[in-house]
């Protein structure tokens, strides 16, 4: 959707937590400053302080900021250097995705205790359809309160909830309820809620299209809903015009879809200083392959297509992929494939970013492994599984390829793709 951060917190009593929730079976639950909040939970001495999670190098990007940091203008997706200029006294922490994933699983389980119709959008937000849960747990607003209470009591985290007739309106509701709030949009007041909002609130309206619409005098959602569709088509094209007109009119027929098939798992790394040395790039690729392999095994999946992504100094980006004969979750196999793809590129110029991705995913049990004639009975997969077990107990930093142990390069800024 558009820049939801521009939406003010809702204070209209027509849409308060006690508003009529009849015909409002959709909940959107959004954790508050999730990564930063998980770090504060881990380190209580940070409570009340400005905390920023993200890449800590000169090319790092903010992943999450506590509300204390946001008061100074710090926002997610902002360069960390800009955040430091705005809020130099904040505590800056690198992301720990294993910790966030564990917290996310616990929160999602709370949702699934209420209804099986849970559609995660990311680690920190999900749609719920609670129509079938009313007999057991009460009205949608009652269920939303119950969820918020459980998340705070069991996970020591806060969340904001939008309760509405549709997914789009519920998501807007949770945004306006932030932080640590709840907003109900009654079925009969959807247009009253939508039409005063800026056009940037609509799903699919970015900065460029918002500016195009503003030049036509369409500054609010209500303006857009009243505009002739032909005018919208000329401004943003046929498909976007139909989509935006439907949303602006309060129509969003999408259902909550609980099964989201993950299409790929990957990780990227941005170098703080452009790198030419093949040995340093090789170590980076090996580390990324280790991360991707571990995430595949943790999710019980294997993949058949392996790809490398390389971004150069001038931001030119090249990707290459190879489809394997047999699906894999073995980091060594992923690395060998990626490194062959990279060396075939023979870039010979400074590299800004490298990425590793595995696609064509399926469950481990769905894909039999092919045995190679003469291969040892136990090999890389067993070794990596043993490393997973050790890492779960002692931490990932204590075990791994010898070339990576104790050799973390401070010039690199990790940007792992969310699992």
C-alpha positions in Angstrom: 0.0 0.0 0.0 1.0 3.7 0.1 3.0 5.4 2.7 1.0 4.3 5.7 3.4 6.2 8.0 1.7 9.4 6.8 -1.6 8.4 8.3 -2.4 10.0 11.6 -3.4 8.0 14.6 -7.2 7.6 14.6 -9.0 9.5 17.3 -12.5 9.6 15.8 -15.0 8.1 18.3 -17.0 6.6 15.3 -14.1 4.3 14.8 -13.0 3.6 18.4 -12.5 0.1 19.9 -16.1 0.1 21.1 -17.6 0.9 17.7 -20.2 -1.5 16.1 -18.3 -4.5 14.7 -21.3 -6.2 13.1 -20.2 -7.4 9.7 -16.5 -6.9 10.5 -15.0 -10.4 10.4 -11.5 -9.3 9.2 -8.7 -8.5 11.6 -5.3 -7.1 10.6 -2.8 -7.5 13.4 0.5 -5.6 13.2 3.2 -5.9 15.8 4.5 -2.5 17.0 8.1 -1.8 16.0 8.6 -5.5 16.0 12.4 -6.0 15.6 13.2 -3.1 18.0 10.6 -4.4 20.5 12.0 -7.9 20.4 15.5 -6.4 21.1 14.1 -4.4 24.0 12.5 -7.5 25.4 15.8 -9.2 25.3 17.6 -6.2 26.9 15.2 -4.6 29.4 17.7 -1.8 30.1 16.9 -0.4 26.7 13.2 0.2 27.5 12.3 3.9 27.0 15.4 4.5 24.9 15.6 5.2 21.1 16.5 1.8 19.5 17.3 1.3 15.8 17.7 -2.1 14.2 19.3 -2.4 10.8 22.6 -2.5 8.9 25.2 -0.7 11.1 27.7 0.0 8.3 27.8 3.2 6.1 25.5 1.5 3.6 23.1 0.0 6.1 19.4 0.5 6.0 17.0 0.8 9.0 14.8 -2.3 9.4 12.9 -1.2 12.5 12.9 1.8 14.9 11.4 2.1 18.3 8.8 4.9 18.8 11.3 6.8 20.8 13.5 6.9 17.7 10.6 7.7 15.4 10.0 11.0 17.3 13.3 12.2 15.7 12.1 11.2 12.2 13.8 7.8 12.0 11.8 5.4 9.7 12.3 1.9 8.3 14.0 1.7 4.9 15.9 4.9 5.8 19.7 4.8 5.3 21.3 4.1 8.7 23.7 7.1 8.2 20.6 9.4 7.9 19.1 7.9 11.0 22.4 8.5 12.9 22.3 12.1 11.8 18.7 12.5 13.0 19.1 10.5 16.3 22.8 10.2 17.2 22.0 9.1 20.8 20.0 6.0 19.7 21.2 2.5 20.3 22.0 0.9 16.9 21.8 -2.9 16.7 22.4 -5.4 13.9 19.3 -7.5 13.1 19.0 -11.0 14.6 16.5 -12.7 12.3 16.6 -16.0 14.2 15.3 -14.2 17.3 12.6 -12.4 15.3 11.5 -15.6 13.6 11.1 -17.4 16.9 9.0 -14.5 18.3 7.0 -14.4 15.1 6.2 -18.1 15.4 4.9 -17.6 18.9 2.7 -14.7 18.0 1.3 -16.5 14.9 0.4 -19.4 17.1 -1.7 -17.1 19.3 -3.6 -16.1 16.2 -4.1 -19.7 15.1 -5.4 -20.6 18.6 -8.3 -18.3 17.7 -8.9 -19.2 14.0 -7.2 -21.4 11.4 -7.8 -18.6 8.8 -4.5 -16.7 9.4 -2.7 -15.2 6.5 0.8 -14.0 7.5 2.1 -11.1 5.4 5.5 -11.0 7.0 7.1 -11.8 10.3 5.2 -9.1 12.1 1.7 -8.9 10.6 -1.2 -11.0 9.5 -4.8 -11.0 8.4 -7.3 -13.1 10.4 -10.9 -14.1 9.4 -12.7 -14.6 12.7 -16.2 -15.2 11.3 -16.2 -18.8 12.5 -14.7 -18.0 15.9 -17.5 -15.8 17.2 -19.4 -18.6 18.8 -16.4 -19.6 20.9 -14.7 -16.3 21.6 -17.2 -13.5 21.0 -17.5 -10.6 18.6 -14.6 -9.6 16.3 -13.7 -6.6 18.6 -13.7 -9.0 21.6 -11.4 -11.4 19.8 -9.1 -8.5 18.9 -8.9 -7.5 22.6 -8.2 -11.1 23.6 -5.4 -11.3 21.0 -3.8 -8.1 22.2 -3.9 -9.2 25.8 -2.4 -12.6 25.1 0.4 -11.1 23.0 1.3 -8.7 25.7 1.0 -11.2 28.6 2.8 -14.2 26.9 5.3 -12.4 24.6 5.8 -9.1 26.4 5.2 -7.3 23.1 2.4 -5.0 21.9 0.4 -5.0 18.7 -2.2 -2.9 16.9 -5.3 -4.3 15.4 -7.7 -3.1 12.7 -11.2 -4.6 12.7 -13.2 -4.2 9.5 -15.3 -5.7 6.7 -12.4 -6.2 4.3 -8.6 -6.7 4.3 -7.7 -3.3 2.9 -9.7 -1.4 5.4 -8.6 -3.6 8.3 -4.9 -2.9 7.4 -5.6 0.9 7.3 -7.3 0.5 10.7 -4.3 -1.1 12.3 -2.0 1.6 10.9 -4.2 4.4 12.4 -4.4 2.5 15.7 -0.6 2.5 16.2 1.1 2.2 18.5 -0.6 -0.3 20.9 -4.1 0.4 19.9 -7.3 -1.0 18.2 -9.6 0.6 15.7 -13.0 -0.7 14.5 -14.4 0.5 11.1 -18.1 -0.3 11.1 -19.5 -1.8 7.9 -21.8 1.1 7.4 -19.1 3.7 7.9 -16.3 2.4 5.5 -16.6 5.4 3.2 -16.7 7.9 6.1 -13.4 6.3 7.2 -11.8 6.1 3.7 -12.7 9.3 1.9 -10.9 11.8 4.1 -7.6 9.9 3.8 -4.8 11.0 1.4 -4.6 9.2 -1.9 -1.2 7.8 -0.8 -3.1 5.6 1.7 -4.4 3.4 -1.1 -2.7 0.1 -1.9 -0.6 0.6 -5.0 -0.2 4.4 -4.8 3.5 5.3 -4.6 5.2 8.7 -4.6 5.1 9.0 -8.4 1.4 8.0 -8.9 0.4 10.1 -5.9 2.0 13.2 -7.5 0.3 12.4 -10.8 -3.1 12.2 -9.0 -2.4 15.4 -7.0 -1.7 17.3 -10.3 -5.2 16.3 -11.4 -6.6 17.7 -8.1 -7.2 14.3 -6.6 -5.7 14.7 -3.1 -8.0 12.5 -1.0 -9.5 9.0 -1.4 -12.9 10.6 -1.7 -11.6 12.8 -4.6 -10.5 9.6 -6.4 -13.7 7.8 -5.8 -15.7 10.6 -7.3 -13.4 11.0 -10.3 -14.4 9.6 -13.7 -12.8 6.3 -14.4 -11.7 7.6 -17.8 -9.6 10.3 -16.1 -8.0 7.7 -13.9 -7.2 5.5 -16.9 -5.4 8.4 -18.7 -3.4 9.1 -15.5 -2.4 5.7 -14.2 -3.4 3.2 -16.9 -6.4 0.8 -17.2 -5.4 -1.8 -14.6 -4.4 0.6 -11.9 -7.4 2.8 -12.5 -9.8 -0.1 -12.0 -8.0 -1.2 -8.9 -7.8 2.2 -7.2 -11.4 3.1 -8.0 -12.6 -0.2 -6.4 -10.5 0.5 -3.2 -11.6 4.1 -3.0 -15.2 2.9 -3.2 -14.6 0.6 -0.3 -14.7 -2.6 -2.3 -12.1 -5.3 -1.6 -13.4 -8.9 -2.2 -10.2 -10.7 -1.3 -10.5 -13.5 1.2 -8.0 -14.4 3.9 -5.9 -17.1 2.5 -4.1 -19.1 5.2 -1.8 -21.2 3.0 0.9 -18.9 1.6 3.4 -21.0 -0.5 6.9 -19.5 -0.1 8.4 -19.2 -3.5 12.0 -18.7 -2.6 14.5 -18.3 0.3 17.5 -16.0 -0.1 19.9 -13.7 1.6 21.9 -10.7 0.4 24.9 -8.8 1.6 25.9 -5.2 0.8 29.6 -4.4 1.2 30.3 -1.2 3.0 33.2 -0.6 0.6 33.1 -2.0 -3.0 35.1 -5.2 -3.3 37.3 -6.5 -6.1 39.2 -9.3 -4.2 37.7 -12.7 -5.3 38.7 -14.3 -2.0 36.6 -11.8 0.0 33.6 -12.2 -2.4 34.0 -16.0 -2.2 33.8 -15.8 1.6 30.7 -13.6 1.4 29.0 -16.0 -1.0 29.9 -19.0 1.2 28.4 -17.2 4.2 25.2 -16.4 2.3 24.9 -20.0 1.1 25.2 -21.2 4.7 22.4 -18.9 5.8 20.1 -20.0 2.9 20.8 -23.7 3.6 20.1 -23.3 7.3 16.8 -21.5 6.5 15.8 -24.2 4.1 16.4 -26.9 6.6 14.7 -25.0 9.3 11.6 -24.6 7.2 11.7 -28.3 6.0 12.1 -27.3 2.4 14.4 -28.0 -0.5 14.8 -26.1 -3.8 15.9 -26.9 -7.3 16.8 -23.5 -8.8 19.8 -21.7 -7.4 20.6 -18.1 -8.4 23.3 -15.4 -7.8 22.7 -11.7 -7.8 25.6 -9.2 -8.3 25.3 -5.4 -8.0 28.2 -3.3 -9.2 29.4 0.2 -8.2 27.1 1.9 -10.8 24.1 0.0 -9.4 23.9 -2.2 -12.5 22.5 -5.6 -11.3 23.0 -9.0 -12.9 21.4 -12.3 -11.9 22.2 -15.8 -13.1 20.5 -19.0 -12.2 20.9 -22.8 -12.7 18.3 -25.5 -12.2 19.8 -28.6 -10.5 18.9 -32.2 -11.4 17.8 -32.8 -7.8 16.4 -30.3 -5.2 18.7 -29.5 -2.3 18.9 -27.8 1.1 22.7 -28.4 1.4 24.7 -25.2 1.7 27.8 -26.7 0.1 25.8 -27.6 -3.0 24.2 -24.2 -3.1 27.6 -22.5 -2.7 29.3 -24.6 -5.4 26.5 -23.7 -7.9 26.5 -20.0 -7.0 30.2 -19.7 -7.2 30.3 -21.4 -10.6 27.7 -18.9 -11.8 29.6 -16.0 -10.3 33.0 -17.0 -11.8 31.3 -17.5 -15.2 30.3 -13.8 -15.0 34.0 -12.9 -14.7 33.0 -9.4 -13.5 36.5 -7.9 -13.1 35.0 -4.8 -11.6 34.1 -3.6 -8.0 31.1 -5.4 -6.5 28.7 -3.6 -4.2 26.3 -6.4 -3.3 26.0 -10.2 -3.7 22.9 -12.3 -3.1 22.1 -16.0 -3.0 18.6 -17.4 -3.6 17.0 -20.8 -3.9 13.7 -21.2 -5.7 11.3 -23.9 -6.9 10.7 -25.0 -3.3 9.0 -28.2 -2.1 8.8 -30.1 1.1 11.7 -32.4 2.0 9.5 -35.4 2.1 8.1 -34.6 -1.3 11.4 -34.8 -3.1 13.4 -38.0 -2.9 17.2 -37.5 -2.9 19.2 -39.1 -5.7 22.1 -41.2 -4.5 25.3 -40.8 -6.4 27.3 -43.9 -7.3 30.3 -44.0 -5.1 29.2 -41.2 -2.8 29.9 -41.7 0.9 27.0 -42.8 3.1 27.2 -39.6 5.1 28.2 -36.3 3.6 27.6 -32.6 3.6 23.9 -32.7 4.5 24.6 -34.8 7.7 27.5 -32.4 8.6 25.3 -29.4 8.2 22.4 -31.0 10.1 24.9 -31.6 13.0 26.0 -27.9 12.7 22.4 -26.8 12.9 22.0 -28.8 16.2 25.1 -27.2 17.6 24.1 -23.8 16.5 20.7 -24.2 18.2 22.4 -24.8 21.4 25.5 -22.6 21.3 24.8 -20.0 18.6 25.5 -19.9 14.9 28.8 -18.0 15.4 30.5 -20.9 17.0 30.3 -23.4 14.2 30.5 -23.2 10.4 33.1 -23.3 7.6 36.6 -22.6 8.8 37.0 -19.7 6.4 34.2 -17.9 8.1 34.7 -18.6 11.8 36.0 -15.6 13.6 36.5 -13.7 10.3 33.5 -11.4 10.2 34.4 -8.5 8.1 33.4 -5.2 9.7 33.1 -3.6 6.2 30.1 -5.8 5.3 26.5 -5.0 6.0 24.2 -8.1 6.0 20.8 -7.7 4.5 19.3 -11.1 4.9 16.0 -11.6 3.0 13.2 -12.4 5.5 12.5 -16.1 5.7 
